[in-house]
Amino acid sequence: MATGIVKKLVSERGFGFITADDAKDYFFHRSALTDQLNFDQLAGGERVEFDIEQDPKGVRAANVRPA
């Protein structure tokens, strides 16, 4: 499990980026959020926990939830 801050949201496309505590940025899609977070209510700057997974396009955040 990793932790970080929601850095940027691209609301119209349904994705964003998290800057982890290790200073790496991770892509996430709105479908990666748990029921505890609502993509439409995110504003950026929220502290989150997430899992890191590999997909065909690279590394991404999964199971994103409040920290």
Secondary structure, DSSP 8 states (H G I E B T S, - for coil): -EEEEEEEEEGGGTEEEEEETTS-EEEEEGGGB-TT--GGG--S--EEEEEEEEETTEEEEEEEEE-
